Structure formats: C-alpha cells, structure tokens
Amino acid sequence: MKLTVLGNYGPYPKAGGACSGFLVDSGETKILLDCGNGVLSRLQQYIDIEELDAVILSHLHSDHMSDVMILRYAVNIKMMKGLMERGIKVYAPESPIEEFERLRYKDAIDLIPIDPNNRLIIKNLTIRFKKMVHGVDNYAISVEKGSKKFVYSGDTCPNEDLVEFSKGADLLLCEAGILERDEKDIRSMHLTAKEAGEIAAKSGVRRLLLTHFMPDIRVDNYLDEAADVYNGIMEMAGENKSYFI
C-alpha cells in the first residue's frame, strides 16, 4: 500500500497548505481518508476523481470533510457527461445527523453510515473502525492488505482503545494537534505530540507519522516533543509526500 499525504493541517491550513486528507493506493484500490479544505485539488494531482473507490471520513468537522461538498459537484457533472456511471461511496459517522445529511447531493454521493461493529471490504483492502474520544463522533481507521496494517487516528483525546487498535500496525498516522506547553490553553479534545508518541510506544507500531499541525507552530517542535517518549521510526507527515506500507 502507498499512503500519500494531501493535507496535514488543522483546524485551518497555512498559506498554500491543506487540511486533513490522505490517499491510500493499493494498486487495485484507491481510497481517500478525510477530505478537508484544499484536498480535492491535491487529489487530482495523483489520480482522476473517477478512480476513487470510496471516501472515508473519520468525523464531520469541516477541516476533515469540507471538500466533499465540492467533490459532490464534480461527481454530479461527470455523471451527467457519462464519465461516471454512479455516485461515489462516502462512509461517515452518522452523527451529528445534520452534518451527515448535509453531505447528500442528488445521486452523486452514496452516503453510508460507519458501523464500527462490522469490517468493510473494498476490493483487496479490509477496513475496520474504532470509536475515539472527540467533540463529535470520530473513528480511528485501520486499513489492511495481506499482512500489512495501517492505522489512522482521526482526531481524539488520549485513550487506551487507540493503543489496542494500533497494535501490530506497520504505520500509525496519528494526530498531534497541540504541544504540551499549550495543553492548558487549547486542549480542545486533541492529542499532544507527546501523547501521540506515548500511544505509538505502547502499541509497538513499527513507524509513526505525526499530522494535524497548527499552522503557526514550527513542525520540528512536534517531532522533538514526541521523540522524548518514542524512539522508533518517526517523522512528520509531509504534504505531497508518499509512504509505502
């Protein structure tokens, strides 16, 4: 599997950047995890919209889903032109219900609620979900192909479920939205870089990618903080950079 980072900021991007969006490509299957602002433009640098098998949204905050509102226009136009036979499958939490229902648009979006009790099979990929702790319903996402496992945290506070869910992962893409020095001021239901490192260490993941950066904080500060508690292979999730799993 190949993971391409289309955007890595939250809750808003720096100039020229994009919020959360990650393309998983197994060769046969192409899935977009989250679709925040700026992601749709980046996506088309790598694949055509018609190639997408599905979009999976970890949660329904705007920095993770706002470009779906534009993606649906593109799909609708392509369907009218005969370039796509059917709408695109979008898997998302059903809550908040008003945000979930707002994603619908004609036949362009095949909207499917995430069921954490069932695994999802999309061609040669197996996807599982685990509910996290955030201001709205958020699911960590596991993508497996053969013996390889990739886990994306979405947004969450520290919790042992993420540790258990990440065990055996070849790669953990984990939000590190804030630093310990800022925790008292802007906790806002996110992980600090140190907490992301602690989760990676406890779960024994082979590789850690940090993401969801505040645009006004130097990214090396996140890396330095996480390195105090995690001594495995670790780096910042770089925009327009691909990682092989």
C-alpha positions as CSV (number, residue, x, y, z in Angstrom):
1,M,0.0,0.0,0.0
2,K,1.0,3.6,-0.6
3,L,-0.1,6.5,1.5
4,T,0.1,10.0,0.0
5,V,-0.4,13.0,2.3
6,L,-2.6,15.5,0.5
7,G,-3.0,17.8,3.6
8,N,-1.8,17.8,7.1
9,Y,-3.1,20.9,8.9
10,G,-5.9,21.5,11.3
11,P,-8.1,23.2,12.1
12,Y,-7.0,25.5,9.2
13,P,-4.1,25.4,6.8
14,K,-1.1,27.7,6.4
15,A,-0.8,29.7,3.1
16,G,-0.6,27.2,0.3
17,G,-1.4,24.2,2.5
18,A,-4.4,21.9,3.0
19,C,-6.2,20.3,5.9
20,S,-6.5,16.6,6.5
21,G,-6.7,14.3,3.5
22,F,-4.8,11.0,2.8
23,L,-4.9,8.8,-0.3
24,V,-4.4,5.1,0.2
25,D,-3.5,3.3,-3.0
26,S,-3.0,-0.5,-3.1
27,G,-2.7,-0.6,-6.9
28,E,-6.2,-2.2,-7.3
29,T,-7.9,0.1,-4.8
30,K,-7.9,3.8,-4.1
31,I,-9.5,5.2,-1.0
32,L,-9.4,8.8,0.3
33,L,-9.3,9.1,4.1
34,D,-10.8,12.5,5.1
35,C,-11.3,15.3,2.6
36,G,-10.7,18.7,4.3
37,N,-10.3,22.0,2.6
38,G,-7.7,22.0,-0.2
39,V,-7.7,18.2,-0.5
40,L,-9.7,17.8,-3.7
41,S,-7.3,20.0,-5.7
42,R,-4.3,18.0,-4.4
43,L,-6.0,14.6,-5.0
44,Q,-6.3,15.4,-8.8
45,Q,-2.5,15.7,-9.0
46,Y,-2.3,12.0,-8.3
47,I,-5.5,10.3,-9.7
48,D,-8.7,11.2,-11.5
49,I,-11.8,11.5,-9.4
50,E,-13.3,8.6,-11.4
51,E,-10.6,6.3,-10.0
52,L,-11.7,6.7,-6.4
53,D,-13.3,3.6,-4.9
54,A,-14.5,5.4,-1.8
55,V,-14.1,8.3,0.6
56,I,-14.0,7.5,4.4
57,L,-14.4,10.4,6.8
58,S,-13.1,9.9,10.3
59,H,-15.5,12.6,11.6
60,L,-17.6,15.5,10.4
61,H,-15.6,18.6,11.4
62,S,-15.0,20.9,8.5
63,D,-11.3,20.5,8.4
64,H,-11.8,16.8,7.7
65,M,-14.8,16.9,5.3
66,S,-15.4,20.3,3.7
67,D,-14.1,19.4,0.3
68,V,-16.7,16.6,0.0
69,M,-19.1,19.5,-0.5
70,I,-17.2,20.3,-3.7
71,L,-16.4,16.7,-4.7
72,R,-20.1,16.0,-5.0
73,Y,-20.5,18.8,-7.6
74,A,-17.6,17.2,-9.6
75,V,-19.1,13.8,-9.4
76,N,-22.6,15.0,-10.4
77,I,-21.2,16.8,-13.5
78,K,-19.1,13.7,-14.5
79,M,-22.2,11.6,-14.2
80,M,-24.2,13.9,-16.4
81,K,-21.4,13.8,-19.0
82,G,-21.3,10.0,-18.9
83,L,-17.8,9.9,-17.4
84,M,-19.0,8.2,-14.2
85,E,-21.7,5.6,-14.1
86,R,-22.6,6.0,-10.4
87,G,-22.1,8.2,-7.4
88,I,-19.1,7.9,-5.1
89,K,-19.4,5.9,-1.9
90,V,-18.8,8.1,1.2
91,Y,-18.6,6.4,4.6
92,A,-19.0,8.7,7.5
93,P,-20.2,8.8,11.1
94,E,-24.0,9.3,11.3
95,S,-23.6,11.9,14.0
96,P,-24.0,14.9,14.1
97,I,-27.0,13.9,12.0
98,E,-27.4,17.4,10.4
99,E,-23.8,17.3,9.1
100,F,-24.3,13.8,7.9
101,E,-27.4,14.6,5.9
102,R,-25.9,17.8,4.5
103,L,-23.4,15.6,2.5
104,R,-26.1,14.2,0.3
105,Y,-26.4,15.7,-3.2
106,K,-28.6,14.2,-5.9
107,D,-27.2,10.8,-6.9
108,A,-23.5,12.0,-6.7
109,I,-23.0,10.7,-3.1
110,D,-23.8,7.2,-1.9
111,L,-23.8,8.0,1.8
112,I,-23.2,5.1,4.1
113,P,-23.0,5.3,7.9
114,I,-19.9,3.8,9.5
115,D,-20.7,0.7,11.6
116,P,-17.8,0.0,14.0
117,N,-19.1,-3.5,14.6
118,N,-18.5,-4.6,11.0
119,R,-15.4,-4.7,8.9
120,L,-15.6,-3.2,5.4
121,I,-14.1,-4.9,2.4
122,I,-13.3,-2.7,-0.6
123,K,-11.7,-4.9,-3.3
124,N,-8.3,-6.0,-1.8
125,L,-8.5,-3.9,1.3
126,T,-10.0,-4.7,4.7
127,I,-11.1,-1.7,6.8
128,R,-12.0,-1.6,10.5
129,F,-13.2,1.2,12.7
130,K,-12.9,2.1,16.4
131,K,-14.7,4.9,18.1
132,M,-12.4,7.5,19.7
133,V,-12.9,10.4,22.1
134,H,-13.6,13.8,20.4
135,G,-16.1,16.6,20.4
136,V,-18.2,14.7,17.8
137,D,-18.2,11.0,16.8
138,N,-14.8,10.1,15.4
139,Y,-13.5,6.8,14.3
140,A,-9.9,5.6,14.1
141,I,-9.5,3.7,10.8
142,S,-7.5,0.5,10.2
143,V,-6.6,-0.5,6.6
144,E,-5.2,-3.9,6.0
145,K,-3.8,-5.7,2.9
146,G,-2.4,-9.2,3.5
147,S,0.0,-8.9,6.4
148,K,0.3,-5.1,6.2
149,K,-1.7,-2.9,8.5
150,F,-2.1,0.9,8.5
151,V,-3.9,2.9,11.2
152,Y,-5.2,6.5,11.1
153,S,-6.3,8.0,14.4
154,G,-8.5,10.8,13.1
155,D,-8.9,13.4,16.0
156,T,-9.0,12.2,19.5
157,C,-8.1,12.6,23.2
158,P,-5.8,10.0,24.7
159,N,-7.4,6.7,25.2
160,E,-6.4,3.0,25.6
161,D,-8.7,1.9,22.7
162,L,-6.4,3.7,20.3
163,V,-3.4,1.8,21.8
164,E,-5.1,-1.5,21.4
165,F,-6.4,-0.7,17.9
166,S,-2.9,0.3,16.7
167,K,-1.1,-2.9,17.9
168,G,0.6,-4.7,15.1
169,A,0.4,-1.6,12.8
170,D,3.2,-1.1,10.3
171,L,2.4,2.6,10.2
172,L,0.4,4.8,12.6
173,L,-0.7,8.1,11.2
174,C,-1.5,10.0,14.4
175,E,-2.8,13.4,15.0
176,A,-0.6,15.6,17.2
177,G,-2.7,18.8,17.2
178,I,-1.1,20.6,20.1
179,L,2.0,20.7,22.2
180,E,2.3,20.0,25.9
181,R,3.2,23.7,26.5
182,D,-0.2,24.7,25.1
183,E,-2.3,21.9,26.6
184,K,-3.9,24.0,29.3
185,D,-5.0,26.7,26.9
186,I,-6.2,24.8,23.8
187,R,-6.7,21.2,24.8
188,S,-9.8,21.0,22.6
189,M,-10.1,17.2,22.5
190,H,-6.8,16.6,20.7
191,L,-3.6,14.7,21.3
192,T,-0.4,16.5,22.1
193,A,2.7,15.4,20.2
194,K,4.0,13.7,23.4
195,E,0.7,11.8,23.8
196,A,0.9,10.6,20.2
197,G,4.4,9.4,20.9
198,E,3.3,7.6,24.0
199,I,0.5,5.8,22.1
200,A,2.9,4.7,19.4
201,A,5.3,3.4,22.1
202,K,2.6,1.5,24.0
203,S,1.2,-0.1,20.9
204,G,4.6,-1.0,19.5
205,V,3.9,0.3,16.0
206,R,6.8,0.0,13.5
207,R,6.6,3.6,12.2
208,L,4.9,6.8,13.4
209,L,3.8,9.7,11.2
210,L,2.6,12.8,13.0
211,T,-0.1,15.0,11.4
212,H,-2.8,17.7,12.1
213,F,-0.4,20.6,12.7
214,M,-1.4,24.0,13.8
215,P,-0.1,26.3,11.0
216,D,1.6,28.8,13.4
217,I,3.8,26.2,15.2
218,R,7.1,25.1,13.8
219,V,6.7,21.4,12.9
220,D,10.1,20.4,14.4
221,N,8.6,21.3,17.8
222,Y,6.1,18.4,17.4
223,L,8.9,16.0,16.4
224,D,11.1,17.0,19.4
225,E,8.3,16.5,21.9
226,A,7.2,13.1,20.5
227,A,10.9,11.9,20.4
228,D,11.1,12.2,24.2
229,V,8.8,9.2,24.6
230,Y,9.0,7.3,21.3
231,N,12.4,6.0,20.0
232,G,11.1,4.2,16.9
233,I,11.0,5.3,13.3
234,M,9.2,8.7,13.2
235,E,8.7,11.7,11.0
236,M,6.3,14.5,10.2
237,A,3.6,13.7,7.6
238,G,4.8,15.8,4.7
239,E,2.4,17.3,2.3
240,N,2.6,15.7,-1.2
241,K,4.9,13.0,0.2
242,S,4.2,9.3,-0.2
243,Y,5.0,6.5,2.3
244,F,5.0,2.8,1.5
245,I,3.4,0.3,3.8
